[in-house]
Amino acid sequence: MNILIVSNSFPASTQDWVPQFGYYFALCLKEKGHKVTVAAPERFTGWVDEGVIEIKRIPARGVFLKDEGLNLSSPTKIPALIRMHNQANRLLDEFITHRSFDVALALWAIPSGLWLKEAKRKYKIPFITWALGSDIWQAGRMPIVKNIVCGVLRDSDYLYADGYELGREVTRLCGRPCDFLPTVRILSAPRKIDDSQIVGKEVFFFVGRWEKVKGVDILIKAFAQARPHNAILLIYGIGSQGKNYRRLIEDHHAKDFIFLRGKADSQTVSDFLSIAHCCVIPSRNESIPIVLSDALQSKCPVIVSRVGDMGELSDKFRIGLAVMPEDVPDLSAAITTMAGMDKNSFKEGIESALKIFDVNSAVEKFLVKAQEIAK
């Protein structure tokens, strides 16, 4: 098949810091003999597409700043968003008139699905939308933008979501069935870590955006309260809350055992998850974050908040402990409990859960539906 993937944000390589599951999904499609072309906004200066996958970049000056994602709620970016929207439509016009695509995949509903909705109207190209939590929990609740999201979902030939609960929310929003398709990347083999701060320590690990929704403030308070013996907390990420997190660490006199480390590429994530005692995912709102499948690949147990599907997955497969969201005492108690447990006691459950979070299985599932709607 000749497949067009249109993405909001697509990495230039496996070392780029933006979410990489789309890259591995496209790579797996290519390895199975399909022709894959990607259209995505340009990356900021410093990243160069490595050429393994054909990527056509959409000019996006003023929309994506360094270390930022797409922000639909920022009024200052509206003119730049309109320019990018027009550029994307022009690029897709050129693509589709000169190439014969069998099917297209929108990663994700907004704005990629909007661009493919227009392409379908003009050229009758069928498209599948793969929705993320941000499409539904954020954009899907914004006035005006919600109607745009619904329009994309209703015009899609098929719908996927990266979480079970998220899929049910998609259905509530647009009235159409939505299937589950996990977002998974393939981590590189871990390297030996030369880091004096972790020597002889039990490492609790967090990686994610430093935004309120990710619950890092809750984690800092809970870990400072638990103060597990001979343990440290490493917090990797970037975002708007960095100053607040530093102040919280200072206020809780935790500078000796809670460390902010900045952004992490996939190799760094692999390195630290391989030695971590536990990966903590304390989100206030979430579907199934990519770091959950990263932790499973690394055989690292988790502490998750009961939002989205994480609590259910933790209970069903016994991959770790689950706590109530935004509950500092509950998370603190779980940290204390996990510190006293053998991480290998979760090995069997982790291996069972990994059967779901497999990129080859996800690609095969997509291809069945893609071939069906392309006929």
C-alpha positions in Angstrom: 0.0 0.0 0.0 1.0 3.6 -0.5 0.3 5.3 2.8 0.4 9.0 3.7 0.9 9.9 7.4 0.1 13.4 8.5 1.3 14.3 11.9 1.2 17.3 14.3 4.8 16.6 15.4 7.1 14.1 13.9 10.7 13.5 15.0 13.6 14.0 12.7 15.3 10.9 14.1 15.2 8.3 16.9 17.3 10.8 19.0 14.9 13.7 18.6 13.1 14.5 21.9 9.5 14.7 20.5 7.3 11.6 20.9 8.6 8.9 18.7 5.9 6.3 18.4 4.8 7.7 15.1 8.4 7.3 13.8 8.5 3.6 14.8 5.0 3.0 13.5 6.0 4.4 10.1 9.3 2.5 10.1 7.5 -0.7 10.9 5.1 -0.1 8.0 8.0 0.4 5.7 9.8 -2.7 6.9 6.6 -4.7 6.0 6.9 -3.5 2.4 4.6 -0.5 2.3 5.5 2.9 0.9 5.2 5.5 3.5 5.4 9.3 3.2 5.0 11.6 6.2 3.9 15.3 6.2 4.6 17.1 9.4 5.5 20.6 10.7 9.1 21.5 10.5 11.3 20.9 13.5 13.2 23.8 15.2 16.8 24.5 14.0 19.3 21.8 15.0 17.4 18.7 14.0 17.9 17.2 10.6 15.7 14.4 9.1 17.9 11.4 8.9 16.3 10.2 5.7 15.2 6.7 6.7 11.6 7.7 6.2 10.5 10.2 3.5 9.3 13.3 5.5 7.9 16.5 3.9 8.1 19.4 6.3 5.3 22.0 6.6 6.6 25.5 7.3 5.6 26.3 10.8 7.5 29.4 11.8 6.0 31.0 15.0 4.0 27.9 15.8 6.6 25.6 17.4 9.2 27.2 19.5 12.2 25.3 20.9 11.1 22.8 23.6 7.4 23.6 23.1 4.6 21.7 21.5 1.5 22.9 19.6 -0.6 25.2 21.7 -4.0 25.7 20.3 -5.1 28.0 23.2 -2.5 30.7 22.7 -4.0 33.7 21.1 -0.6 35.0 20.1 -0.1 32.0 17.9 -3.3 32.3 15.9 -1.8 34.1 12.9 1.0 31.5 12.7 -1.4 28.6 13.1 -3.5 30.0 10.1 -0.3 30.3 8.0 0.7 26.7 8.9 -2.8 25.5 8.1 -2.7 27.1 4.7 0.8 25.7 4.0 -0.3 22.2 5.0 -3.2 22.3 2.7 -1.0 23.5 -0.2 1.5 20.7 0.5 -1.2 18.0 0.6 -2.7 19.3 -2.6 0.7 18.9 -4.3 1.2 15.4 -2.7 -2.1 13.9 -3.5 -2.3 15.2 -7.1 1.1 13.8 -8.0 1.0 10.5 -6.0 -1.6 7.8 -5.7 -2.1 7.2 -2.0 -4.3 4.3 -1.0 -5.1 5.6 2.5 -4.0 8.3 4.9 -3.5 8.3 8.7 -3.9 11.4 10.9 -1.7 11.6 13.9 -3.8 13.2 15.5 -7.3 14.7 15.2 -6.2 18.4 15.5 -4.7 19.8 13.3 -3.6 16.7 11.2 -7.1 15.3 10.9 -8.5 18.7 9.9 -6.0 18.8 7.0 -6.9 15.2 5.9 -10.6 16.0 6.2 -10.1 18.8 3.6 -8.0 16.4 1.4 -10.8 13.8 1.5 -13.3 16.4 0.4 -11.2 17.4 -2.6 -9.6 14.1 -3.6 -11.7 11.3 -2.0 -8.7 9.9 -0.2 -9.9 7.8 2.8 -8.3 8.6 6.1 -8.1 7.1 9.6 -7.7 9.3 12.6 -5.7 8.2 15.6 -6.8 10.3 18.6 -4.6 11.3 21.5 -5.7 12.5 24.9 -4.9 16.1 24.0 -7.5 15.9 21.1 -10.3 14.9 23.5 -9.4 16.1 27.0 -8.1 19.5 25.9 -9.1 20.5 22.3 -12.4 18.5 22.6 -13.5 20.7 25.5 -12.6 24.1 24.1 -15.4 26.2 22.6 -15.3 26.3 18.8 -12.4 23.9 18.6 -14.6 21.1 20.0 -16.9 21.4 16.9 -13.8 21.2 14.7 -12.7 18.0 16.5 -16.1 16.5 16.2 -16.2 17.2 12.5 -12.9 15.5 12.0 -13.9 12.4 13.9 -17.2 12.1 12.1 -15.6 12.5 8.6 -12.8 9.9 9.4 -13.3 6.5 7.7 -12.1 4.8 10.9 -11.2 5.9 14.4 -8.5 4.8 16.8 -7.5 6.1 20.3 -4.5 5.3 22.3 -6.5 4.3 25.4 -9.7 2.3 26.2 -11.3 5.1 28.2 -10.2 7.7 25.6 -11.9 5.6 22.9 -15.1 5.6 24.9 -14.9 9.4 25.3 -14.3 9.7 21.5 -17.5 7.8 21.0 -19.4 10.0 23.4 -18.1 13.1 21.6 -18.9 12.1 18.0 -21.3 9.2 18.3 -19.0 6.7 16.3 -17.2 3.6 17.4 -13.5 4.0 18.3 -11.0 1.2 18.5 -7.9 0.9 20.7 -4.4 1.2 19.2 -1.5 1.6 21.6 1.2 4.2 21.1 4.5 2.3 21.4 8.1 3.0 20.5 11.1 0.7 20.5 13.8 1.6 23.1 17.4 1.1 22.3 19.5 -1.2 24.4 20.5 0.6 27.6 24.0 1.8 28.1 26.1 1.6 31.3 25.4 4.8 33.3 28.2 6.8 34.8 26.4 9.0 37.3 27.6 9.6 40.8 24.2 10.6 42.1 22.7 7.2 41.6 25.6 5.0 42.9 24.2 2.7 45.6 20.8 4.3 45.4 17.3 3.0 44.7 16.1 5.1 41.8 12.5 6.3 41.4 12.1 7.8 37.9 9.8 10.3 36.2 9.9 11.5 32.6 7.3 13.7 31.0 6.2 17.3 30.4 6.6 19.7 33.2 3.0 20.8 33.2 0.3 20.7 35.8 -1.6 17.8 34.2 1.4 15.5 34.7 1.2 15.8 38.5 4.9 16.4 39.1 4.1 18.7 42.0 2.1 15.9 43.7 5.1 13.6 43.1 7.6 16.0 44.7 5.4 16.5 47.8 4.8 12.7 48.1 8.4 11.7 47.7 9.5 14.4 50.2 7.0 13.1 52.6 7.9 9.4 52.2 11.7 10.0 52.1 12.4 6.3 51.4 15.7 5.1 52.8 18.7 5.3 50.4 16.4 6.3 47.5 16.4 9.2 45.1 13.9 10.7 42.6 15.0 11.7 39.2 12.6 14.0 37.3 13.3 14.4 33.6 11.3 16.7 31.3 10.7 20.2 30.1 7.9 22.6 30.4 6.4 25.7 32.0 6.5 24.5 35.6 10.2 24.2 36.2 10.6 27.1 38.5 7.6 25.9 40.6 9.2 22.5 40.9 12.5 23.9 42.0 10.8 26.0 44.6 8.8 23.0 45.9 12.0 20.9 46.2 13.6 23.7 48.2 10.5 24.3 50.4 10.5 20.6 51.3 14.2 20.5 52.0 14.6 17.7 49.4 17.5 19.0 47.3 19.7 16.0 48.4 17.3 13.3 47.1 15.0 14.9 44.4 16.8 16.0 41.2 15.4 17.9 38.2 17.3 16.7 35.1 15.8 18.4 32.1 14.7 16.8 28.9 15.6 13.2 28.0 15.9 11.5 24.6 14.9 7.9 24.1 18.4 6.6 24.9 18.5 8.3 28.2 15.0 7.0 29.1 16.2 3.5 28.2 19.3 3.9 30.3 17.6 5.0 33.4 14.5 2.8 33.2 16.9 -0.2 33.0 18.3 0.5 36.5 15.3 2.2 38.1 13.5 0.6 41.0 10.2 2.2 39.8 8.8 4.5 37.2 6.2 7.0 38.7 3.3 8.3 36.5 1.3 10.6 38.8 -0.9 12.3 36.2 -4.0 14.3 37.0 -5.4 13.3 33.6 -4.1 10.7 31.2 -4.9 8.0 28.7 -2.0 5.5 28.4 1.2 7.5 28.3 4.1 6.3 26.1 6.3 6.1 29.2 4.1 3.3 30.5 5.1 1.1 27.6 8.7 2.3 27.9 8.7 1.1 31.5 7.2 -2.3 30.5 9.9 -2.8 27.8 12.5 -2.1 30.5 10.9 -4.5 32.9 10.5 -1.6 35.4 7.4 -1.6 37.7 5.3 1.5 37.9 3.3 3.6 40.4 0.4 5.1 38.4 -2.5 7.4 39.3 -6.0 6.0 38.7 -6.8 8.1 35.6 -7.6 6.9 32.1 -6.7 3.2 31.8 -3.6 3.1 34.0 -5.3 1.9 37.2 -7.1 -0.8 35.4 -4.0 -2.0 33.6 -2.0 -2.0 36.9 -4.7 -4.0 38.6 -5.3 -6.4 35.7 -1.7 -7.3 35.0 0.0 -6.4 38.3 2.6 -4.2 36.8 2.9 -2.0 39.9 0.8 0.0 42.3 -2.1 2.4 41.6 -3.1 5.5 43.7 -5.8 8.0 43.6 -5.0 11.1 41.5 -3.9 14.3 43.3 -3.6 12.4 46.6 -0.2 13.1 48.2 -0.6 10.8 51.2 -1.8 7.9 49.0 1.2 8.4 46.6 3.6 8.8 49.5 2.4 5.5 51.0 2.8 3.7 47.6 6.3 5.0 47.3 7.1 3.7 50.8 5.6 0.3 49.9 7.4 0.1 46.6 10.7 0.9 48.2 10.4 -2.2 50.3 9.4 -4.5 47.5 11.5 -6.7 45.1 10.9 -5.2 41.6 11.2 -8.7 40.1 8.0 -9.6 41.9 6.2 -7.7 39.0 8.1 -9.5 36.2 5.3 -11.9 35.2 2.6 -9.2 35.1 4.9 -7.0 33.0 5.6 -9.7 30.5 1.9 -10.3 30.1 1.1 -6.6 29.6 3.9 -6.3 26.9 1.8 -8.5 24.6 -0.6 -5.6 24.2 2.0 -2.9 23.9 3.9 -4.1 20.8 4.5 -2.0 17.7 4.3 -4.9 15.2 0.9 -5.9 16.6 -0.3 -2.3 16.4 0.8 -2.0 12.8 -0.8 -5.3 11.8 -4.1 -4.2 13.4 -3.9 -0.9 11.5 -3.2 -2.6 8.1 -6.2 -4.8 8.3 -8.5 -1.8 8.6 -6.5 0.3 6.1 -6.7 -2.3 3.4 -10.4 -2.7 4.1 -11.2 1.0 3.7 -8.8 1.5 0.7 -10.8 -0.9 -1.5 
